[in-house]
Every structure is written in C-alpha cells, then in structure tokens.
Amino acid sequence: MMNLAHDLDRRIAYGVVGGTFAGLLFLLANMWYADGQGLPAVAPLYDISTIFYFSDKPDPQPINAAVGLVMHLTLAAAFGAMLAVLAPLVRGAARLAGLGAAFGLALYIVNFQILGRLVFEWFQVGPNQTFEVFAHVGYGLLVIPFVMRFAAASSRSPATA
C-alpha cells in the first residue's frame, strides 16, 4: 500500500515552486496572446482579478493588475502543490507527464467550463478558449520536472524495458 503522507512536506514545497514557475510562464503566454490581440498586456491580470472580487467583468484599474497577479500566483502555487501530492500515484516519467497534462486539462474544465459557466461568466466571453486549453495543459506539463523525483519508481527493470 502506498503511503501518500511520505515526503508530503517536500512534495508540497517542490509543487509550490514548480507551480509558481509554471504559473509565471503561463501568465507570460497569456500576456503575449492578449497583446497580439490588440489588448493591453495586463488584460489577463484584470481578468484574473474578477476571481478575487467575484465581479462580472474586469475593471481595468492599476490596482486590479496587482490583485490579479497575486491571485494568479497563489492559485498557481496551490495547483502545483496539488499536483505534487498526486505524483506518487503514478510510475515513471511518461505516466507522470500524462498526469500533468490531464491535471492541466482538468484545471481548464473546472475553471472555465464549470466555474466559468456558474460563477465567473466573463471567462466564457473574454479569453480564447482554445488558447486556454493549451495553456492549462502546458502548465501541468511544466510542473512535472519539479515533482519528477516523487513519482513511484518504475516496476520494470532495465533489462526488460
């Protein structure tokens, strides 16, 4: 039986660092995309601030860019920690990468398709959904190198691999 509590504090720490790193790259990609669409580069931060305020649409005030940044980094760190907690459930790098991609896709589904429809309706109108799918899957994959050490050891020996 697997002990998921083993190394939990280390896994969470690595997940927080990996999640924050991946979240920053994710945010940069969103800012680049917004700029390419003729929007201010900080538009994604305004979007994310709606989560904090539970507002219907972004309010492009400078303080909301800061609120959006703090909200985004907090969520990215928390989601990275969640992925790190799950890492021992899979064996090997390929399965862990699959878990990361599935985790990112699940984040997209929960954030945009469930919460976005029920609570944060702006997330159905504002951001490009196809771009968000790829960005969320990319986020999950970018966290994986930080939690790779915590995946269960592969059961296959080098001679049979």
Beta strands, then each sheet from edge to edge (+ up, - down):
end
